[in-house]
Amino acid sequence: MIPSELSRSALCLSPEERLELARQLVESVVTTEKVVEAVEEGAQRIEDVAHGRVLGLTEEQYRTALE
């Protein structure tokens, strides 16, 4: 399967399946435990926002926070 076909197939997965696939892909190339923990935390935070457990920032709020 060529990368573009793989990408199209992956995008047909449910959000939960895409998050799990992303987690597995990152873990397959990351070797340090510290980075793995950071990726797991990031994935958990994305899941929290995606499932409505935590409200994300609007683009305006994000840009204001950067100032």
TIZA-774999 format. One record per atom (N, C-alpha, C, O): residue in one letter; x, y, z. Coordinates in steps of 0.001 Angstrom, whole numbers, plus 500000, padded with zeros to 6 digits. Each point is the difference from the previous one (the first is absolute). Layout:
BEGIN
AXYZ/...
***
This chain:
BEGIN
M500850498830500000/M499150501170500000/M500897501235500000/M500930500086500802/I498803500867498311/I500808501216499955/I499509500978501068/I498856499904500447/P501998501034499966/P499644500896501106/P498666500729499825/P499254500134500971/S500424500339497825/S498740500729499835/S498804499071500222/S498997500421500576/E501091498334498981/E498922499038500234/E499883499681501486/E498901499876500541/L502238499995500097/L500023499724501429/L499367501149500778/L499223499775500927/S501109501448498694/S499423501177500661/S498497500038499827/S499269500238500962/R500260499529497815/R498547500004499756/R499310498926500831/R498932500235500564/S501672498601499507/S499415498920500792/S499969500369501483/S499005499761500684/A502078500816499800/A500068500378501419/A498957501058500329/A499412499973501081/L500353500949498008/L499029501063500259/L498569499488500000/L499099500704500455/C500671498096499047/C498667499385500044/C499719499352501352/C498860499631500282/L502154500229500548/L499826499413501325/L499237500964500904/L499951501203499742/S499461498260501308/S499325500847500992/S501053500842500729/S501183499660499970/P498408501422500677/P500970500808500751/P500778499174501028/P501207500182500159/E498109498922500530/E500676499179501003/E501036499091499350/E501097499820500528/E498550499607498321/E500941499121499305/E501188500792499464/E501126499504500014/R498638501727499510/R501110500831499516/R500935500378501132/R501218500011499822/L498218500305501361/L500844500324501151/L500855498804500397/L501183500155500300/E498232498665499705/E500765498799500345/E501081499732498961/E501122499639500353/L498551500533498371/L500994499815498936/L501134501007500163/L501171499640499882/A498489501608500387/A501032501026500200/A500899499635501168/A501221500130499917/R498176499415501167/R500781499605501177/R500969498865499640/R501174500037500367/Q498327498969498922/Q500841498869499627/Q501134500419499065/Q501130499533500143/L498569501348498901/L501032500448499063/L501102500773500718/L501185499773499755/V498423501137501127/V500998500782500725/V500832499085500883/V501224500118500042/E498123498981500654/E500740499085500879/E500953499107499212/E501004499539500544/S498695500210498180/S500864499136499204/S501306500671499603/S500953499317499624/V499106502003500451/V501222500704499602/V500663500742501153/V501114500500499847/V498239499579501281/V500546500704501159/V500609498970500943/V499395498968500292/T501795501328500172/T500680499006500821/T500118500377501472/T500084499110500846/T499926502156499482/T500197500349501407/T498683499984500760/T498966500425499484/E501082499091501721/E498801499899500842/E499396501373500263/E498778500141500040/K502064500868500138/K499513501347500271/K499139500498498841/K498940500585500219/V501508499188498563/V499244500435498831/V498719499191499867/V498955500556499664/V501105498156500591/V498807499153499933/V498954500510500988/V498821500097499661/E501603500227501548/E499080500530501011/E499379501314499539/E498805500221500192/A502001500654499199/A499493501279499517/A498978499801498879/A498981500689499951/V501294498378499164/V499067499710498903/V498702499428500553/V498916500380499559/E501188498712501401/E498800499429500612/E499169501086500675/E498774500004499894/E501891500911500798/E499276501098500644/E499337500888498950/E498849500405500165/G501870499895498764/G499426500810498925/G498796499328499371/G498986500649499741/A501121498055500011/A498872499255499429/A498815500009500958/A498856500137499567/Q501404499719501718/Q498920500031500988/Q499320501365500011/Q498777500089500106/R502014500965499786/R499420501350499984/R499143500210498757/R498935500612500076/I501522498886498782/I499211500092498773/I498692499230500164/I498938500484499606/E501137498325500972/E498794499210500233/E499045500728500934/E498789499972499783/D501737500685501263/D499158500748500931/D499235501108499281/D498809500193500242/V501869500527498883/V499334501062499236/V499004499391499017/V498871500476499883/A501546498473499411/A499139499373498994/A498716499440500606/A498956499994499347/H501117499540501890/H498829499420500653/H499253500999500881/H499059499622500697/G501350501648499281/G499289501031500744/G500269500021501485/G499300500688500744/R501707498568499707/R500329500015501426/R500716501284500393/R499964500415501159/V500680500203497876/V500716501258500208/V499687500890498807/V499988499535498860/L499762501736501397/L499757500932498904/L501331500480499439/L500906500365500750/G499202499633497952/G501197500521499351/G499919501512499891/G498969500605500293/L502118499987499286/L500038501442499801/L499523500346498589/L500209499239499056/T499150501917500821/T499720500511498665/T501314500509499431/T500971500173500738/E499070500068497965/E501225500534499404/E500354501343500630/E501173500280500245/E497824500548500018/E500250501310500613/E500598499849501400/E500944500709500347/Q498514498372500458/Q500528499769501341/Q501445499506499928/Q500846500421500788/Y499425498696498274/Y501344499468499830/Y500982501108499651/Y501068500106500603/R498565500718498423/R500895501087499573/R500226500999501129/R501110500502500174/T497839499787500596/T500129500911501134/T500946499425501052/T500794500731500593/A499122497981499634/A500875499351500989/A501469500050499584/A500887499981500854/L499373500081497853/L501372500066499511/L500638501382500160/L501223500136499988/E497947500867500160/E500524501386500090/E500680500273501303/E500486501109500222/
***
